[in-house]
Amino acid sequence: MSIKYVIVLFILSGLFVITAKTATATEEMRSNAPRSLYAVNESSDDRGSISVYDIDAGHRLLKTIQTVPGVGDVRGVAISAVTGKLYVAYRDVSGTGMVYCLDVYNDAVLWNKAIAPGVDRLAINPDGKLLYVPTWEGGSADYINIVDANTGKIVREVHFSNRSHDTQYPLSGPIFQETKAEDGSGNYLYLIDPSSYAVSRIGPYSGILGPYAVDSTSSYVANNVRDLWGMQVANLKTGEIITAGIPNHPSGDAGLLHGIGWTPDQTEVWANSSGTDPHVYVWGMRNPMAPVLKEAMTLRSGRGSHWLTFDIEGDFGYVAPVKNSADGTEIFDARTHSSVGVIGSAEDMLEIDFADGKISQVGDQYGIGRR
């Protein structure tokens, strides 16, 4: 009996040492890299894992967190600075909509649950208690799900339109939502009150909406719109919508240009082009209702792109390749517009800053204004 007792103590002691070393390594990583980019990988060989980069050290790869198996298509990422929990929406290899929850402090997956009838690019309440989860752009459900961020349980449905896609909760709120609905309701941008869940809308736009980005005061929103070589900008206070067209654009139908964001200082909006046009269009936004095309940046890949976002300070812009491509995500100096590097293929990414081992602030997967 005494021999068994010694063996158990030895094993437990060994486990303790391993845990202590892991915790120490994690704390060192945070102290050495206070500004970290968490990027959910989408290339086929590591899809769904999270690579962490040191923003201030040339985006040096710090680690890759192995998360859950069977990720078929990553759909979005959100993080709470309050709880330290990060959420990834994805479709598994069978097409089931899922969300997993990761504790950023110990890299442990806390839960991984199916969210019926589907998922898309999600948002989180600033208090970290609720997730706002679209029911998928290819689905028919006419609502989004409100999900308990601690348990993954659906607690409410908010009905308004089908084929819900990108949900956004910018700095000044409220909850924003676009859909790919073909019945005319997809030509509007929806605003959802986070307290009453009352729904209002802006529009109609000239076509079905794609990605969009809201400024820091929820005064203006820049939108990708189907069949438009350019963008539309809406004044959220008056409802006025203007169109900014790209002169000398590529030939053929625009389809849906995909990816748009404000630089954090709100002096520019960057907008991706089509999946085959290797350019990102930079608009001067001194007057948001009269954008001026400043530049067309060329991607190294020679191919198109699908998403873009920025770090919190506005030092870097991240332009992701065509979805689920093996091409890397290109990094641009957000002030000089020069290409400064490439990281692994990822579009669902955000910044997490640490101070004294704790999260001090977090970024967003969307290119939201921060002025």
PANULO-452016 format. One record per residue: residue number from 1; residue in one letter; chain; x, y, z of N, C-alpha, C in turn. Coordinates in steps of 0.05 Angstrom, whole numbers, always signed. Layout:
  nr rest kette    nc1    nc2    nc3   cac1   cac2   cac3    cc1    cc2    cc3
 NUM    A     A      X      Y      Z      X      Y      Z      X      Y      Z
...
//
This chain:
  nr rest kette    nc1    nc2    nc3   cac1   cac2   cac3    cc1    cc2    cc3
   1    M     A    +17    -24     +0     +0     +0     +0    +17    +25     +0
   2    S     A    +39    +25    +16    +56    +48    +17    +70    +54     -9
   3    I     A    +77    +32    -24    +90    +36    -50    +72    +50    -70
   4    K     A    +46    +41    -71    +27    +54    -88    +24    +83    -81
   5    Y     A    +25    +89    -55    +21   +117    -46    +44   +134    -56
   6    V     A    +69   +124    -55    +92   +139    -65    +90   +144    -95
   7    I     A    +81   +124   -110    +79   +126   -139    +58   +148   -146
   8    V     A    +36   +148   -132    +15   +168   -137    +26   +196   -132
   9    L     A    +40   +199   -110    +52   +225   -103    +72   +234   -125
  10    F     A    +87   +215   -135   +107   +221   -156    +93   +231   -181
  11    I     A    +72   +218   -188    +57   +225   -213    +45   +253   -209
  12    L     A    +31   +257   -186    +19   +283   -182    +39   +305   -181
  13    S     A    +62   +299   -169    +83   +319   -168    +93   +326   -196
  14    G     A    +96   +306   -213   +104   +311   -241    +84   +328   -255
  15    L     A    +58   +323   -251    +37   +339   -264    +39   +368   -255
  16    F     A    +45   +371   -230    +47   +398   -219    +69   +414   -232
  17    V     A    +92   +401   -235   +115   +413   -248   +109   +422   -276
  18    I     A    +96   +404   -292    +89   +410   -319    +70   +434   -321
  19    T     A    +50   +434   -304    +31   +456   -303    +45   +482   -296
  20    A     A    +62   +481   -277    +76   +506   -268    +94   +516   -291
  21    K     A   +108   +499   -305   +124   +508   -327   +108   +520   -350
  22    T     A    +85   +508   -356    +67   +519   -377    +57   +546   -369
  23    A     A    +49   +550   -344    +39   +575   -335    +61   +597   -337
  24    T     A    +85   +589   -328   +108   +608   -330   +113   +616   -358
  25    A     A   +113   +597   -377   +118   +604   -405    +97   +622   -416
  26    T     A    +72   +618   -408    +50   +635   -418    +53   +663   -407
  27    E     A    +60   +666   -381    +64   +692   -369    +87   +707   -382
  28    E     A   +109   +692   -389   +131   +705   -402   +123   +715   -430
  29    M     A   +107   +699   -444    +98   +708   -470    +82   +734   -469
  30    R     A    +65   +736   -448    +49   +760   -446    +66   +784   -439
  31    S     A    +86   +781   -421   +103   +803   -413   +121   +812   -436
  32    N     A   +129   +793   -453   +147   +800   -475   +132   +809   -500
  33    A     A   +106   +803   -502    +90   +811   -525    +64   +823   -516
  34    P     A    +65   +848   -506    +40   +859   -495    +19   +864   -517
  35    R     A    +28   +866   -542     +8   +869   -565    +10   +844   -582
  36    S     A    -11   +828   -580    -11   +802   -594    -34   +801   -614
  37    L     A    -28   +790   -637    -49   +785   -657    -57   +756   -656
  38    Y     A    -82   +751   -650    -93   +724   -650   -107   +719   -677
  39    A     A    -97   +701   -693   -107   +696   -720   -116   +667   -723
  40    V     A   -141   +663   -730   -152   +636   -733   -144   +626   -761
  41    N     A   -129   +605   -762   -118   +595   -787   -140   +584   -805
  42    E     A   -137   +587   -831   -158   +577   -849   -146   +560   -872
  43    S     A   -120   +557   -874   -109   +539   -894   -116   +511   -886
  44    S     A   -117   +493   -906   -128   +466   -901   -112   +450   -880
  45    D     A    -86   +455   -877    -70   +438   -860    -72   +445   -830
  46    D     A    -82   +470   -824    -84   +477   -796   -110   +493   -790
  47    R     A   -131   +489   -805   -155   +505   -803   -168   +502   -775
  48    G     A   -174   +526   -764   -187   +526   -737   -168   +530   -714
  49    S     A   -142   +524   -718   -123   +530   -697   -118   +560   -696
  50    I     A   -105   +570   -675   -100   +599   -672    -70   +604   -670
  51    S     A    -60   +620   -689    -32   +629   -687    -31   +656   -674
  52    V     A    -11   +659   -656     -8   +684   -641    +18   +697   -649
  53    Y     A    +16   +722   -657    +39   +737   -667    +45   +761   -649
  54    D     A    +71   +767   -647    +80   +791   -632    +79   +814   -652
  55    I     A    +60   +832   -648    +57   +854   -667    +82   +872   -668
  56    D     A    +94   +877   -645   +116   +896   -644   +143   +883   -650
  57    A     A   +143   +858   -656   +169   +844   -663   +166   +833   -692
  58    G     A   +156   +850   -710   +154   +841   -738   +134   +819   -742
  59    H     A   +115   +817   -724    +94   +796   -726   +107   +768   -724
  60    R     A   +127   +766   -706   +140   +740   -701   +119   +721   -690
  61    L     A   +119   +696   -700   +101   +676   -690   +110   +667   -662
  62    L     A    +92   +670   -642    +98   +663   -615    +90   +634   -609
  63    K     A    +66   +626   -619    +56   +599   -613    +32   +595   -631
  64    T     A    +24   +569   -634     +0   +562   -647    -16   +545   -628
  65    I     A    -41   +553   -622    -58   +539   -603    -75   +519   -618
  66    Q     A    -73   +494   -611    -90   +473   -623   -117   +474   -608
  67    T     A   -138   +475   -624   -165   +480   -612   -183   +456   -614
  68    V     A   -198   +454   -636   -217   +432   -639   -213   +419   -666
  69    P     A   -220   +393   -669   -216   +380   -695   -240   +385   -713
  70    G     A   -237   +378   -739   -259   +378   -757   -270   +405   -766
  71    V     A   -253   +425   -766   -263   +452   -774   -263   +453   -805
  72    G     A   -286   +458   -816   -289   +459   -845   -287   +487   -857
  73    D     A   -297   +507   -842   -299   +534   -852   -301   +553   -828
  74    V     A   -281   +569   -824   -281   +589   -802   -299   +612   -810
  75    R     A   -317   +620   -792   -337   +641   -798   -334   +667   -782
  76    G     A   -319   +667   -761   -316   +692   -746   -303   +688   -719
  77    V     A   -294   +710   -707   -281   +709   -681   -289   +733   -664
  78    A     A   -291   +730   -638   -297   +752   -619   -283   +746   -593
  79    I     A   -277   +768   -578   -263   +765   -553   -274   +784   -532
  80    S     A   -274   +776   -507   -282   +793   -485   -258   +800   -468
  81    A     A   -252   +826   -465   -231   +834   -447   -238   +829   -418
  82    V     A   -264   +829   -412   -273   +826   -385   -269   +797   -375
  83    T     A   -276   +778   -391   -275   +750   -383   -250   +735   -392
  84    G     A   -236   +746   -412   -213   +732   -423   -220   +708   -440
  85    K     A   -245   +708   -450   -254   +685   -467   -256   +694   -496
  86    L     A   -247   +677   -513   -247   +682   -542   -265   +661   -555
  87    Y     A   -281   +670   -575   -301   +652   -588   -296   +651   -618
  88    V     A   -297   +627   -628   -294   +623   -657   -319   +609   -668
  89    A     A   -332   +622   -687   -355   +609   -701   -344   +595   -726
  90    Y     A   -354   +571   -731   -344   +556   -754   -365   +535   -762
  91    R     A   -362   +525   -786   -378   +502   -795   -359   +478   -795
  92    D     A   -368   +456   -784   -350   +433   -784   -351   +419   -811
  93    V     A   -336   +398   -814   -334   +385   -840   -360   +374   -851
  94    S     A   -380   +370   -833   -406   +360   -841   -425   +383   -847
  95    G     A   -417   +408   -843   -433   +431   -848   -449   +441   -824
  96    T     A   -445   +430   -801   -459   +438   -776   -446   +464   -766
  97    G     A   -464   +483   -759   -454   +508   -747   -446   +505   -718
  98    M     A   -421   +513   -712   -410   +509   -685   -398   +534   -675
  99    V     A   -394   +536   -648   -379   +557   -635   -362   +543   -614
 100    Y     A   -336   +550   -613   -320   +541   -590   -310   +565   -574
 101    C     A   -306   +560   -548   -298   +581   -529   -271   +574   -518
 102    L     A   -252   +592   -520   -224   +588   -511   -218   +607   -489
 103    D     A   -207   +597   -467   -196   +613   -445   -169   +623   -454
 104    V     A   -166   +649   -458   -141   +660   -468   -118   +658   -448
 105    Y     A   -126   +656   -422   -105   +655   -402    -91   +628   -399
 106    N     A   -104   +607   -408    -91   +581   -406    -93   +565   -432
 107    D     A   -104   +577   -453   -107   +564   -480   -124   +539   -479
 108    A     A   -142   +537   -460   -159   +513   -458   -186   +519   -471
 109    V     A   -196   +499   -487   -223   +501   -498   -243   +494   -477
 110    L     A   -260   +513   -469   -279   +509   -448   -304   +495   -457
 111    W     A   -313   +501   -481   -336   +487   -493   -336   +490   -523
 112    N     A   -349   +471   -536   -350   +470   -565   -378   +459   -572
 113    K     A   -396   +477   -582   -424   +469   -584   -436   +476   -611
 114    A     A   -454   +459   -620   -470   +465   -644   -491   +486   -637
 115    I     A   -493   +506   -655   -513   +528   -651   -532   +526   -675
 116    A     A   -556   +515   -670   -575   +511   -692   -590   +537   -698
 117    P     A   -596   +542   -724   -592   +525   -747   -566   +529   -762
 118    G     A   -549   +548   -753   -524   +553   -766   -511   +577   -753
 119    V     A   -486   +584   -762   -471   +606   -751   -458   +622   -773
 120    D     A   -451   +647   -766   -435   +663   -783   -419   +683   -766
 121    R     A   -410   +705   -778   -391   +723   -765   -405   +736   -741
 122    L     A   -397   +728   -717   -411   +735   -692   -400   +761   -679
 123    A     A   -414   +771   -659   -405   +793   -643   -410   +787   -614
 124    I     A   -399   +803   -596   -402   +799   -567   -409   +824   -553
 125    N     A   -425   +822   -532   -432   +845   -516   -407   +855   -501
 126    P     A   -404   +881   -497   -380   +891   -482   -376   +879   -455
 127    D     A   -398   +870   -442   -394   +858   -415   -386   +828   -417
 128    G     A   -384   +817   -441   -375   +790   -444   -396   +769   -438
 129    K     A   -421   +776   -433   -441   +757   -424   -457   +745   -447
 130    L     A   -460   +759   -469   -477   +749   -491   -463   +750   -518
 131    L     A   -468   +730   -534   -459   +729   -561   -483   +733   -580
 132    Y     A   -477   +747   -602   -498   +752   -622   -489   +736   -647
 133    V     A   -504   +715   -653   -495   +695   -673   -514   +694   -696
 134    P     A   -506   +703   -720   -523   +700   -744   -528   +671   -750
 135    T     A   -549   +666   -765   -557   +638   -771   -548   +628   -798
 136    W     A   -529   +643   -810   -514   +635   -834   -526   +647   -860
 137    E     A   -508   +658   -876   -517   +671   -901   -530   +652   -921
 138    G     A   -525   +626   -918   -537   +607   -936   -562   +594   -925
 139    G     A   -570   +603   -901   -593   +590   -889   -619   +605   -894
 140    S     A   -641   +595   -884   -667   +607   -888   -680   +618   -863
 141    A     A   -668   +615   -840   -679   +625   -815   -680   +655   -815
 142    D     A   -702   +667   -805   -706   +696   -807   -699   +709   -780
 143    Y     A   -678   +700   -767   -670   +711   -741   -641   +706   -736
 144    I     A   -630   +720   -715   -604   +713   -704   -608   +702   -676
 145    N     A   -589   +687   -666   -590   +676   -640   -575   +693   -620
 146    I     A   -586   +696   -596   -572   +708   -574   -563   +685   -556
 147    V     A   -537   +683   -551   -525   +660   -538   -511   +667   -512
 148    D     A   -516   +652   -491   -502   +656   -466   -472   +650   -470
 149    A     A   -455   +670   -467   -427   +667   -473   -412   +648   -453
 150    N     A   -424   +644   -430   -412   +626   -410   -417   +597   -416
 151    T     A   -441   +591   -427   -449   +563   -430   -453   +554   -459
 152    G     A   -457   +573   -477   -463   +566   -505   -493   +560   -509
 153    K     A   -510   +566   -490   -538   +560   -492   -552   +584   -506
 154    I     A   -570   +577   -525   -586   +598   -538   -607   +608   -519
 155    V     A   -608   +634   -515   -627   +646   -496   -649   +662   -509
 156    R     A   -646   +669   -535   -666   +686   -547   -661   +686   -578
 157    E     A   -683   +691   -593   -681   +695   -621   -691   +724   -627
 158    V     A   -677   +737   -646   -686   +764   -655   -693   +761   -684
 159    H     A   -718   +765   -691   -728   +761   -719   -729   +787   -735
 160    F     A   -721   +785   -760   -723   +809   -778   -719   +802   -807
 161    S     A   -701   +784   -814   -695   +777   -842   -680   +751   -844
 162    N     A   -680   +738   -867   -666   +713   -870   -638   +716   -880
 163    R     A   -623   +695   -880   -595   +694   -890   -577   +714   -875
 164    S     A   -579   +715   -849   -563   +734   -833   -533   +726   -835
 165    H     A   -517   +747   -837   -488   +743   -842   -471   +756   -821
 166    D     A   -461   +780   -826   -442   +793   -808   -456   +809   -786
 167    T     A   -450   +802   -761   -460   +817   -738   -437   +834   -726
 168    Q     A   -443   +859   -720   -422   +877   -710   -432   +892   -686
 169    Y     A   -415   +895   -666   -421   +911   -642   -398   +932   -639
 170    P     A   -401   +955   -653   -379   +975   -653   -377   +989   -626
 171    L     A   -358  +1007   -623   -352  +1019   -597   -376  +1033   -585
 172    S     A   -392  +1046   -602   -416  +1061   -591   -442  +1046   -594
 173    G     A   -440  +1020   -603   -464  +1005   -606   -482  +1017   -628
 174    P     A   -507  +1008   -632   -518   +983   -620   -507   +959   -635
 175    I     A   -523   +938   -636   -516   +914   -652   -524   +920   -681
 176    F     A   -506   +915   -700   -511   +919   -728   -512   +891   -741
 177    Q     A   -528   +889   -762   -532   +863   -776   -539   +868   -805
 178    E     A   -525   +852   -823   -533   +852   -851   -541   +823   -858
 179    T     A   -556   +821   -880   -564   +795   -889   -560   +792   -919
 180    K     A   -561   +768   -929   -559   +763   -958   -587   +757   -970
 181    A     A   -608   +765   -957   -635   +759   -966   -640   +769   -994
 182    E     A   -653   +752  -1010   -659   +759  -1038   -687   +771  -1042
 183    D     A   -702   +774  -1020   -730   +784  -1022   -732   +814  -1019
 184    G     A   -709   +829  -1020   -709   +858  -1017   -700   +866   -990
 185    S     A   -704   +849   -970   -696   +857   -942   -665   +857   -939
 186    G     A   -651   +843   -958   -622   +844   -957   -610   +870   -966
 187    N     A   -626   +889   -976   -617   +915   -985   -616   +935   -962
 188    Y     A   -621   +925   -937   -621   +943   -914   -600   +934   -894
 189    L     A   -590   +953   -878   -573   +947   -855   -590   +950   -830
 190    Y     A   -589   +930   -813   -606   +929   -790   -591   +938   -764
 191    L     A   -606   +952   -747   -595   +960   -721   -613   +948   -699
 192    I     A   -601   +934   -680   -615   +920   -659   -608   +932   -632
 193    D     A   -628   +941   -618   -623   +952   -591   -615   +929   -572
 194    P     A   -592   +931   -559   -583   +909   -542   -599   +905   -516
 195    S     A   -616   +925   -509   -632   +923   -485   -660   +912   -491
 196    S     A   -673   +925   -511   -701   +917   -517   -703   +898   -541
 197    Y     A   -681   +895   -556   -680   +879   -581   -700   +890   -602
 198    A     A   -707   +915   -600   -722   +928   -621   -705   +931   -645
 199    V     A   -716   +927   -669   -701   +927   -694   -709   +951   -711
 200    S     A   -690   +966   -721   -694   +987   -740   -676   +982   -764
 201    R     A   -677   +999   -785   -661   +993   -808   -654  +1018   -823
 202    I     A   -632  +1017   -838   -623  +1038   -856   -624  +1028   -885
 203    G     A   -634  +1044   -903   -635  +1036   -931   -660  +1045   -944
 204    P     A   -666  +1035   -968   -651  +1013   -981   -625  +1023   -995
 205    Y     A   -605  +1005   -996   -581  +1009  -1011   -587  +1001  -1040
 206    S     A   -567  +1003  -1057   -571   +998  -1086   -571   +968  -1092
 207    G     A   -563   +951  -1072   -563   +923  -1076   -561   +908  -1049
 208    I     A   -558   +882  -1050   -554   +866  -1026   -527   +873  -1013
 209    L     A   -527   +876   -987   -503   +884   -973   -484   +861   -968
 210    G     A   -459   +869   -967   -437   +851   -959   -424   +861   -934
 211    P     A   -398   +858   -931   -385   +868   -907   -388   +898   -904
 212    Y     A   -386   +908   -879   -390   +936   -873   -373   +943   -849
 213    A     A   -370   +969   -844   -354   +977   -820   -366  +1003   -810
 214    V     A   -369  +1005   -783   -381  +1028   -770   -360  +1044   -757
 215    D     A   -363  +1071   -757   -343  +1088   -743   -347  +1088   -713
 216    S     A   -330  +1103   -699   -329  +1101   -670   -353  +1112   -656
 217    T     A   -368  +1130   -668   -391  +1142   -656   -417  +1132   -668
 218    S     A   -416  +1112   -684   -439  +1101   -698   -454  +1123   -713
 219    S     A   -438  +1140   -727   -449  +1161   -743   -449  +1154   -773
 220    Y     A   -429  +1139   -781   -426  +1132   -809   -419  +1102   -812
 221    V     A   -428  +1090   -834   -421  +1062   -840   -414  +1060   -869
 222    A     A   -392  +1046   -875   -383  +1041   -902   -390  +1013   -910
 223    N     A   -401  +1009   -934   -412   +983   -941   -402   +973   -968
 224    N     A   -395   +947   -969   -394   +933   -995   -422   +927  -1004
 225    V     A   -428   +931  -1029   -455   +926  -1040   -454   +910  -1066
 226    R     A   -471   +891  -1068   -470   +874  -1092   -474   +890  -1118
 227    D     A   -459   +882  -1138   -460   +894  -1165   -451   +923  -1166
 228    L     A   -433   +930  -1147   -423   +958  -1146   -392   +957  -1146
 229    W     A   -380   +969  -1166   -351   +974  -1166   -346   +999  -1149
 230    G     A   -345   +995  -1123   -341  +1017  -1105   -353  +1011  -1078
 231    M     A   -364  +1031  -1065   -377  +1027  -1039   -400  +1047  -1036
 232    Q     A   -417  +1042  -1016   -436  +1061  -1008   -431  +1068   -978
 233    V     A   -436  +1093   -972   -432  +1103   -944   -459  +1115   -935
 234    A     A   -467  +1107   -911   -492  +1117   -900   -487  +1134   -875
 235    N     A   -501  +1157   -874   -502  +1173   -850   -524  +1160   -832
 236    L     A   -515  +1149   -810   -533  +1134   -793   -552  +1152   -777
 237    K     A   -546  +1177   -776   -564  +1196   -762   -586  +1206   -780
 238    T     A   -580  +1210   -806   -600  +1221   -824   -612  +1201   -843
 239    G     A   -598  +1178   -847   -607  +1158   -866   -598  +1163   -894
 240    E     A   -583  +1185   -899   -573  +1191   -926   -552  +1170   -935
 241    I     A   -553  +1161   -960   -534  +1142   -970   -522  +1153   -996
 242    I     A   -495  +1152   -998   -481  +1162  -1022   -466  +1138  -1034
 243    T     A   -459  +1141  -1060   -444  +1120  -1074   -417  +1131  -1082
 244    A     A   -396  +1116  -1077   -369  +1123  -1086   -360  +1102  -1105
 245    G     A   -358  +1109  -1131   -351  +1089  -1151   -321  +1089  -1158
 246    I     A   -311  +1066  -1165   -283  +1063  -1172   -280  +1069  -1202
 247    P     A   -265  +1090  -1210   -261  +1095  -1238   -241  +1075  -1250
 248    N     A   -243  +1069  -1275   -224  +1051  -1288   -222  +1024  -1274
 249    H     A   -245  +1014  -1264   -245   +989  -1250   -242   +966  -1269
 250    P     A   -236   +942  -1260   -233   +918  -1277   -259   +914  -1293
 251    S     A   -256   +901  -1316   -279   +896  -1333   -296   +874  -1321
 252    G     A   -321   +872  -1330   -338   +851  -1320   -355   +860  -1297
 253    D     A   -373   +842  -1288   -390   +848  -1265   -374   +849  -1239
 254    A     A   -383   +867  -1222   -369   +870  -1196   -375   +846  -1178
 255    G     A   -399   +834  -1181   -406   +814  -1161   -408   +827  -1134
 256    L     A   -395   +816  -1114   -395   +829  -1087   -366   +833  -1079
 257    L     A   -356   +858  -1080   -330   +864  -1069   -331   +857  -1039
 258    H     A   -310   +846  -1028   -312   +833  -1001   -290   +842   -983
 259    G     A   -296   +858   -963   -276   +867   -943   -274   +897   -943
 260    I     A   -279   +910   -920   -279   +939   -918   -274   +947   -889
 261    G     A   -260   +969   -885   -255   +977   -857   -245  +1005   -856
 262    W     A   -251  +1019   -834   -240  +1045   -828   -212  +1041   -816
 263    T     A   -193  +1058   -822   -169  +1059   -806   -177  +1069   -779
 264    P     A   -164  +1061   -757   -173  +1069   -731   -176  +1099   -727
 265    D     A   -159  +1115   -741   -162  +1144   -738   -184  +1156   -756
 266    Q     A   -197  +1139   -772   -220  +1145   -788   -214  +1165   -811
 267    T     A   -188  +1168   -818   -181  +1185   -840   -185  +1171   -867
 268    E     A   -186  +1144   -866   -188  +1128   -891   -207  +1105   -887
 269    V     A   -218  +1096   -909   -231  +1070   -911   -217  +1054   -932
 270    W     A   -209  +1029   -924   -197  +1011   -943   -219   +991   -952
 271    A     A   -219   +985   -978   -239   +967   -989   -226   +947  -1008
 272    N     A   -231   +922  -1003   -221   +901  -1021   -236   +902  -1048
 273    S     A   -225   +889  -1067   -238   +887  -1093   -250   +859  -1096
 274    S     A   -251   +849  -1121   -263   +823  -1126   -243   +801  -1119
 275    G     A   -252   +776  -1121   -235   +754  -1115   -212   +750  -1135
 276    T     A   -213   +764  -1157   -191   +761  -1178   -175   +787  -1181
 277    D     A   -184   +809  -1171   -170   +834  -1174   -151   +839  -1150
 278    P     A   -125   +839  -1154   -106   +841  -1132   -101   +869  -1122
 279    H     A   -123   +884  -1117   -120   +911  -1107   -138   +916  -1082
 280    V     A   -128   +934  -1066   -144   +945  -1043   -146   +975  -1048
 281    Y     A   -170   +985  -1048   -175  +1013  -1054   -176  +1030  -1028
 282    V     A   -161  +1051  -1028   -159  +1068  -1004   -174  +1094  -1009
 283    W     A   -194  +1099   -993   -211  +1123   -996   -204  +1143   -973
 284    G     A   -200  +1168   -981   -197  +1190   -961   -225  +1197   -951
 285    M     A   -227  +1199   -924   -254  +1203   -911   -255  +1228   -894
 286    R     A   -241  +1249   -904   -243  +1274   -889   -272  +1283   -887
 287    N     A   -287  +1280   -909   -316  +1283   -908   -327  +1256   -915
 288    P     A   -338  +1241   -895   -348  +1214   -900   -369  +1212   -921
 289    M     A   -383  +1233   -927   -404  +1232   -947   -394  +1241   -975
 290    A     A   -367  +1245   -976   -355  +1252  -1002   -327  +1239  -1003
 291    P     A   -326  +1213  -1004   -300  +1199  -1004   -283  +1206  -1029
 292    V     A   -257  +1206  -1025   -239  +1212  -1047   -220  +1188  -1051
 293    L     A   -219  +1176  -1074   -202  +1153  -1079   -173  +1162  -1080
 294    K     A   -156  +1152  -1061   -129  +1161  -1059   -109  +1142  -1072
 295    E     A   -114  +1116  -1071    -94  +1097  -1080   -106  +1070  -1084
 296    A     A    -94  +1054  -1102   -101  +1026  -1104    -76  +1010  -1097
 297    M     A    -75   +997  -1074    -52   +982  -1066    -53   +954  -1079
 298    T     A    -30   +944  -1087    -28   +919  -1102    -18   +897  -1083
 299    L     A    -32   +874  -1083    -25   +852  -1066     -2   +836  -1078
 300    R     A    +15   +825  -1062    +38   +809  -1071    +29   +784  -1085
 301    S     A     +7   +773  -1076     -2   +747  -1088    -10   +749  -1117
 302    G     A    -17   +773  -1126    -28   +776  -1153    -56   +766  -1156
 303    R     A    -68   +759  -1133    -96   +749  -1133   -113   +766  -1115
 304    G     A   -139   +760  -1113   -157   +777  -1098   -156   +772  -1068
 305    S     A   -175   +784  -1054   -176   +783  -1025   -204   +780  -1015
 306    H     A   -208   +775   -989   -234   +769   -978   -241   +784   -953
 307    W     A   -221   +795   -939   -227   +808   -914   -204   +827   -907
 308    L     A   -209   +847   -890   -188   +864   -879   -195   +875   -852
 309    T     A   -175   +880   -836   -179   +893   -810   -153   +907   -802
 310    F     A   -152   +919   -779   -130   +935   -770   -123   +928   -740
 311    D     A    -98   +935   -733    -92   +934   -704   -105   +958   -690
 312    I     A   -103   +959   -664   -117   +979   -648   -106  +1007   -653
 313    E     A    -79  +1009   -654    -66  +1035   -657    -67  +1046   -685
 314    G     A    -73  +1029   -704    -73  +1038   -732    -45  +1037   -745
 315    D     A    -28  +1020   -735     -2  +1017   -747     -3   +999   -771
 316    F     A    -20   +978   -771    -20   +958   -791    -48   +952   -801
 317    G     A    -49   +946   -828    -73   +935   -840    -68   +907   -848
 318    Y     A    -87   +889   -844    -84   +861   -850   -104   +853   -872
 319    V     A    -94   +845   -895   -111   +839   -918   -110   +809   -922
 320    A     A   -133   +795   -918   -134   +766   -920   -139   +757   -949
 321    P     A   -130   +734   -956   -133   +724   -983   -162   +713   -988
 322    V     A   -166   +704  -1012   -192   +690  -1018   -197   +669   -997
 323    K     A   -221   +666   -988   -228   +649   -966   -218   +620   -969
 324    N     A   -206   +610   -947   -195   +582   -946   -172   +578   -965
 325    S     A   -159   +599   -974   -136   +597   -991   -111   +592   -975
 326    A     A    -91   +581   -988    -65   +576   -975    -48   +601   -977
 327    D     A    -56   +622   -992    -42   +647   -993    -41   +659   -966
 328    G     A    -19   +674   -960    -17   +686   -934    -33   +712   -932
 329    T     A    -37   +721   -907    -50   +747   -902    -28   +768   -903
 330    E     A    -32   +788   -919    -11   +809   -923    -14   +831   -903
 331    I     A     +9   +841   -893     +9   +863   -874    +19   +888   -888
 332    F     A     +4   +910   -884    +11   +936   -895    +16   +956   -873
 333    D     A    +35   +973   -877    +38   +996   -860    +14  +1014   -865
 334    A     A     -2  +1019   -845    -28  +1032   -849    -24  +1062   -855
 335    R     A     +0  +1073   -850     +4  +1101   -855    +18  +1106   -882
 336    T     A    +37  +1089   -889    +51  +1092   -914    +40  +1076   -937
 337    H     A    +23  +1057   -931    +10  +1038   -950    +30  +1019   -963
 338    S     A    +53  +1016   -951    +73   +997   -961    +69   +970   -949
 339    S     A    +74   +949   -965    +72   +922   -956    +96   +915   -939
 340    V     A    +92   +904   -915   +114   +900   -896   +117   +871   -888
 341    G     A   +100   +853   -898   +103   +825   -890    +78   +808   -896
 342    V     A    +81   +782   -890    +59   +763   -894    +59   +744   -871
 343    I     A    +35   +738   -861    +32   +717   -841    +15   +694   -852
 344    G     A     +9   +674   -837     -6   +651   -847    -34   +660   -856
 345    S     A    -47   +643   -872    -73   +649   -883    -94   +651   -860
 346    A     A   -105   +675   -856   -125   +679   -836   -140   +705   -841
 347    E     A   -166   +705   -838   -182   +730   -840   -196   +736   -813
 348    D     A   -199   +716   -797   -213   +720   -771   -192   +725   -750
 349    M     A   -187   +750   -745   -164   +757   -727   -171   +782   -711
 350    L     A   -158   +785   -689   -161   +809   -673   -137   +811   -654
 351    E     A   -133   +836   -644   -111   +841   -626   -119   +837   -597
 352    I     A   -101   +826   -581   -106   +825   -552    -81   +836   -539
 353    D     A    -85   +857   -522    -62   +870   -508    -62   +861   -479
 354    F     A    -38   +858   -469    -34   +849   -441    -18   +869   -425
 355    A     A    -25   +872   -400     -9   +888   -381     -9   +874   -354
 356    D     A    +15   +868   -345    +18   +853   -319     +4   +826   -320
 357    G     A     +5   +813   -343     -7   +786   -346    -37   +786   -350
 358    K     A    -50   +810   -351    -79   +811   -354    -85   +826   -380
 359    I     A   -109   +819   -391   -117   +832   -416   -124   +861   -409
 360    S     A   -112   +880   -424   -117   +908   -420   -136   +920   -440
 361    Q     A   -136   +910   -464   -155   +919   -484   -154   +898   -507
 362    V     A   -176   +899   -523   -178   +880   -545   -187   +895   -570
 363    G     A   -179   +884   -593   -187   +894   -619   -212   +880   -629
 364    D     A   -216   +881   -655   -241   +871   -666   -234   +859   -694
 365    Q     A   -250   +838   -701   -246   +826   -728   -254   +845   -750
 366    Y     A   -271   +865   -744   -279   +885   -763   -261   +909   -762
 367    G     A   -259   +923   -784   -244   +948   -785   -261   +971   -775
 368    I     A   -267   +972   -749   -284   +993   -738   -267  +1018   -732
 369    G     A   -281  +1041   -733   -267  +1066   -726   -262  +1068   -697
 370    R     A   -240  +1082   -689   -233  +1084   -661   -225  +1113   -653
 371    R     A   -231  +1132   -669   -223  +1160   -663   -240  +1171   -640
//
